Structures are given as C-alpha cells and as structure tokens.
C-alpha cells in the first residue's frame, strides 16, 4: 500500500467515525488496536512511515521520529 491508498482508507474511516484524519491517527496512537479494522491499521502504519516515523518497540517506545 502506498500513501495515496492509505490516505483514502484513513479519510473514509474518519468520515465514518465523524472525525478528522488527525483525530483518527491520535485515536489509534492512544487506544488499544482491537477497536480498528486491520486495513485501517495498515493505512496508519503507511501514514506514520510517510511522516518520517519508524517503529522502535525498544523500552516500550512505539513510533519514533527517524
């Protein structure tokens, strides 16, 4: 998936939830991931990587600025 497809999925999810894309991203950042469909999580990961983040996972870190 590329960023264009990821943004389409995030935009549709935001419209469905009555939120903005930034609010959806914050919601995923601050909640457990069982409440969002897998395709939205995949789009979220592509979005984060496009924004310059990388997955760390060390010392309970999640996404860190590369």
Helices and strands as residue ranges (DSSP letters): H 3-17, H 21-29, G 33-35, H 38-50, E 53-55, G 58-60, E 63-65
